[in-house]
Amino acid sequence: MKRLMRLVTALGMTALAAASLAKPVTDMNEVLQELEIAKDVFRSAMTHAVGSRLRVTGVDAEFLPHQGVLVSMSVVQPWIDVDQFTERSIDLSTEVETLHDVPELVYEIMTELNMAIAPYDPEMLGELRELREEQKVVRSAQRTLRSQLREARRAKNRAEDDADELDEHIRELEAELNALVDDYESLNAEIDELYTALQERRRSPQQQAITMDIDRAVAESACNYGDTFKSLGSQQYLNMAVRLKESTNYYVFKMENIHACRRGDIDAARLLERSWQYSR
């Protein structure tokens, strides 16, 4: 937290120090026109750059006196995406918390077609399916035993003889039922463990890839279209804010570096390295 505050403070001091060197904006109408153009330009640029895995929404642009402009947007992840190259993989969003959210019929169709839910495969999902089937069998057996247990207890209450024999039968049924409860809890533990493994396998590489995709898309968009703001001086800044889920990533590009990238003196990756980045 302290590191973030130092970074934010440094950014503020840098912006204030540069204010005296910044090209003054004298024509606000020109700036407003550039802001309107930028909304469409950056929406198209980011949409193209992130590809089909992400959706760009809510693009806005505003002027920041003595600093530059802020282009903000939200990036959302569709809950499902089909690999357009292989057409053999369906990629689920990390928003889908459990595989219960995948309808049974869809699962069966994908299994028949040997299509994987990336980064899983049908065998991994098959193991989960088998565990669920075992649970169904255990639940059915539990219902049968509970019914027998109720009947045995009623019979004991009505019986005048053979009470000891009925007591023994009830104890046997209770023991069997307790064993089934243990079996069911054991299956639950296995399922939870498998869910955790599947989610970790899906989330870790996927989330890292999404973050890298956004970083790359922002840098490419800034490089190719940052000079849309022709009214800004080289010492002013293009600020970009990208909201993803509950956090917002900020990128601060100096216009001087954007011009250099546009000329080809540096590439988008180097432009990203020269930017300030933080999130909250």
C-alpha positions in Angstrom: 0.0 0.0 0.0 2.9 2.4 0.9 4.5 1.6 -2.4 1.3 2.4 -4.3 0.9 5.7 -2.4 4.5 6.6 -3.2 3.9 5.8 -6.9 0.7 7.8 -7.0 2.5 10.7 -5.3 5.4 10.5 -7.7 2.9 10.6 -10.6 1.2 13.6 -9.2 4.5 15.4 -8.7 5.7 14.5 -12.2 2.5 15.8 -13.7 2.8 19.1 -11.7 6.5 19.5 -12.6 5.6 19.0 -16.3 2.7 21.4 -16.2 5.0 24.4 -16.6 6.5 22.7 -19.7 3.2 21.6 -21.1 1.8 23.1 -24.3 -1.1 25.3 -23.1 -4.5 24.3 -24.6 -6.1 27.4 -26.0 -8.9 26.0 -28.1 -11.2 23.9 -26.0 -13.5 23.2 -29.0 -10.6 21.4 -30.7 -10.0 19.4 -27.5 -13.7 18.4 -27.3 -13.8 17.3 -30.9 -10.7 15.2 -30.3 -12.3 13.6 -27.2 -15.4 12.6 -29.2 -13.3 11.2 -32.0 -11.1 9.4 -29.4 -14.1 7.5 -28.0 -14.8 5.8 -31.3 -11.1 5.4 -32.2 -10.1 3.8 -28.9 -13.2 1.6 -28.8 -12.4 0.2 -32.2 -8.6 -0.1 -31.5 -9.0 -1.9 -28.2 -11.8 -4.2 -29.5 -9.5 -5.2 -32.4 -6.4 -5.6 -30.1 -8.0 -7.8 -27.4 -9.8 -10.1 -29.9 -12.8 -12.2 -29.2 -11.8 -13.3 -25.7 -12.8 -9.9 -24.3 -15.4 -7.2 -24.8 -14.7 -3.5 -24.6 -17.6 -1.3 -23.3 -18.2 2.1 -21.7 -15.5 4.0 -23.5 -15.2 7.6 -22.4 -12.7 10.4 -22.7 -12.2 13.6 -20.7 -9.7 16.5 -20.5 -7.5 16.9 -17.5 -6.2 20.5 -17.3 -2.4 20.8 -17.1 -2.0 17.0 -17.5 -3.6 15.8 -20.7 -6.5 13.4 -21.3 -8.0 10.4 -19.7 -9.5 7.6 -21.8 -11.4 5.1 -19.7 -13.2 1.9 -20.5 -14.4 -1.4 -19.1 -13.3 -4.8 -20.3 -15.6 -7.8 -19.7 -15.0 -11.4 -20.4 -17.8 -13.4 -22.2 -18.7 -16.5 -20.2 -17.9 -18.8 -23.2 -15.7 -18.5 -26.2 -15.2 -21.1 -29.0 -11.7 -21.5 -30.4 -12.2 -20.3 -34.0 -9.1 -22.0 -35.2 -9.5 -25.6 -34.0 -13.2 -25.5 -33.2 -12.5 -28.3 -30.7 -12.2 -26.2 -27.6 -14.6 -24.1 -25.6 -13.1 -21.6 -23.2 -15.1 -20.8 -20.1 -14.8 -17.5 -18.4 -13.3 -17.3 -14.9 -16.7 -15.8 -14.0 -18.2 -19.3 -14.2 -17.4 -20.4 -10.6 -18.4 -24.1 -10.9 -19.0 -26.5 -13.6 -22.6 -26.8 -12.4 -23.1 -23.7 -14.5 -22.5 -25.8 -17.7 -25.8 -27.4 -18.6 -25.8 -31.2 -18.6 -27.0 -31.4 -22.2 -24.2 -29.1 -23.4 -21.7 -31.3 -21.5 -23.0 -34.4 -23.1 -22.9 -32.9 -26.6 -19.3 -31.7 -26.1 -18.3 -35.2 -24.8 -19.8 -36.9 -27.8 -18.0 -34.5 -30.1 -14.8 -34.9 -28.1 -14.7 -31.2 -27.5 -12.8 -29.9 -24.5 -13.7 -27.2 -22.0 -10.3 -25.4 -22.2 -8.0 -26.0 -20.5 -9.7 -29.2 -19.4 -10.3 -32.3 -21.4 -13.2 -34.8 -21.5 -11.4 -37.2 -19.3 -11.0 -34.7 -16.5 -14.6 -33.8 -16.7 -15.5 -37.5 -16.9 -13.9 -38.0 -13.5 -16.0 -35.3 -12.0 -19.1 -36.8 -13.6 -18.3 -40.2 -12.2 -18.0 -38.8 -8.7 -21.4 -37.1 -9.1 -22.9 -40.4 -10.3 -21.5 -42.1 -7.3 -23.1 -39.5 -5.1 -26.5 -40.1 -6.7 -26.1 -43.9 -5.9 -25.2 -43.1 -2.3 -28.1 -40.7 -1.9 -30.5 -43.3 -3.3 -29.2 -45.9 -0.9 -29.6 -43.4 2.0 -33.2 -42.8 1.1 -33.9 -46.5 1.0 -32.2 -47.1 4.4 -34.0 -44.1 6.0 -37.3 -45.5 4.8 -36.4 -49.0 6.2 -35.3 -47.4 9.5 -38.6 -45.5 9.9 -40.5 -48.7 9.2 -38.4 -50.7 11.7 -39.0 -48.1 14.4 -42.7 -48.0 13.8 -42.7 -51.8 13.9 -40.9 -51.8 17.2 -43.4 -49.3 18.7 -46.3 -51.6 17.6 -44.6 -54.9 18.5 -45.2 -56.6 21.8 -42.7 -59.4 21.2 -39.4 -59.6 19.4 -38.3 -56.1 20.6 -34.7 -57.3 21.0 -34.6 -58.6 17.5 -36.0 -55.3 16.2 -33.5 -53.3 18.2 -30.7 -55.3 16.6 -32.1 -54.7 13.1 -32.4 -50.9 13.8 -28.8 -50.8 15.0 -27.7 -52.5 11.8 -29.6 -50.1 9.7 -28.2 -47.1 11.6 -24.7 -48.5 11.1 -25.2 -48.9 7.4 -26.7 -45.4 7.2 -23.8 -43.8 9.1 -21.4 -45.6 6.7 -23.2 -44.1 3.7 -23.0 -40.7 5.3 -19.2 -41.1 5.6 -19.1 -42.3 2.0 -21.0 -39.2 0.8 -18.8 -36.9 2.8 -15.7 -38.6 1.3 -17.1 -38.1 -2.2 -17.8 -34.5 -1.4 -14.2 -34.0 -0.3 -13.0 -35.6 -3.6 -15.3 -33.4 -5.6 -14.2 -30.2 -3.8 -10.5 -31.2 -4.3 -11.1 -31.8 -8.0 -13.1 -28.5 -8.4 -10.2 -26.6 -6.7 -7.7 -28.2 -9.1 -9.8 -27.5 -12.1 -10.4 -23.9 -11.1 -6.7 -23.3 -10.4 -5.7 -24.8 -13.7 -8.2 -22.6 -15.4 -7.7 -19.3 -13.6 -4.0 -18.9 -13.1 -2.8 -19.1 -16.7 -6.0 -17.6 -18.1 -5.9 -14.6 -15.8 -2.3 -13.9 -16.5 -2.9 -14.2 -20.2 -5.8 -11.7 -20.0 -3.7 -9.2 -18.1 -1.0 -9.5 -20.7 -3.5 -9.1 -23.5 -4.9 -5.9 -22.0 -1.4 -4.5 -21.4 -0.5 -5.2 -25.0 -3.8 -3.9 -26.3 -3.4 -0.6 -24.4 0.1 -0.1 -25.5 -0.7 -0.8 -29.2 -3.7 1.5 -29.1 -1.7 4.3 -27.4 1.1 3.9 -30.0 -1.2 3.8 -33.1 -3.9 6.3 -32.0 -2.5 8.4 -29.2 -1.7 11.2 -31.5 -5.4 11.6 -32.1 -4.9 14.3 -29.4 -3.0 16.8 -31.6 -3.8 19.6 -29.2 -1.6 18.1 -26.5 2.0 19.0 -26.1 4.8 16.5 -25.9 5.1 17.0 -22.2 1.5 16.2 -21.5 0.0 12.8 -20.9 -2.4 10.2 -22.3 -3.9 8.4 -19.3 -5.8 5.2 -19.9 -8.0 3.5 -17.3 -9.2 -0.1 -17.9 -11.7 -1.6 -15.6 -11.7 -5.4 -15.3 -14.0 -6.9 -12.7 -13.6 -5.0 -9.5 -10.2 -3.4 -10.2 -9.0 -0.7 -12.5 -5.6 -0.6 -14.2 -4.1 2.8 -15.0 -1.5 3.5 -17.7 0.1 6.9 -18.0 1.9 7.6 -21.4 3.9 10.7 -22.0 2.9 12.2 -25.4 6.6 12.5 -26.3 6.9 8.7 -26.1 3.7 8.2 -28.0 5.0 10.4 -30.9 8.3 8.4 -30.8 6.3 5.1 -31.1 4.2 6.5 -33.9 7.3 7.4 -35.8 8.7 3.9 -35.3 11.6 5.0 -33.0 10.3 2.6 -30.3 7.7 -0.2 -30.5 4.6 -0.7 -28.4 6.4 -2.9 -25.9 9.0 -0.3 -25.2 6.2 2.3 -25.0 4.6 0.2 -22.3 7.9 -0.1 -20.4 8.3 3.7 -20.4 4.8 4.3 -19.1 3.7 4.5 -15.4 1.3 1.8 -14.4 -0.7 1.2 -11.2 -4.0 -0.3 -10.2 -6.6 0.0 -7.5 
